[in-house]
Amino acid sequence: MFGETPSVITTWRKRYGFIVAAAMLLICLGAGPALAGGGTFGDDEEQALIGHPYFGVVKDAKGEPVAGAKVLADLKNGSVVVTTDEDGHFVIRGFALNVDPADVRFMCAKDGYKQTDISKLVQSDAPTAPVEIHCTLARQ
């Protein structure tokens, strides 16, 4: 009985070992960019066309973050709405390269609050320089 076990294992390895090894290799090669922090959701040409990224924070009058606030970025050809995280932060990846940050209007809102202040700071003159937005909401 014990004498047959090694031959069964040896036969299984011969038949299926190569298939298992090949499958593991394909999985590792496919996961390479993800494991290395690489990979993208679009091609490089598409990403090169993105202009200024926008990021910021929404706080209340006491300086505390406002989670779940809606941030509206309004452009001539449409708008984008994002929601702040638990720390009041938000990010908008960016619009086309030809979109001037001066042409993007921002508004912040949350039930029970009203917007009291908003500021926009372009970090530099570079065409893809980040734009920082600070919004203050007060309880109604």
PyMOL commands that set and color helices and strands:
alter all, ss='L'
color gray80, all
select helices_A, chain A and resi 5-35+44-48+101-103
alter helices_A, ss='H'
color red, helices_A
select strands_A, chain A and resi 54-60+70-75+78-83+89-92+105-109+113-122+131-139
alter strands_A, ss='S'
color yellow, strands_A
deselect
rebuild
show_as cartoon
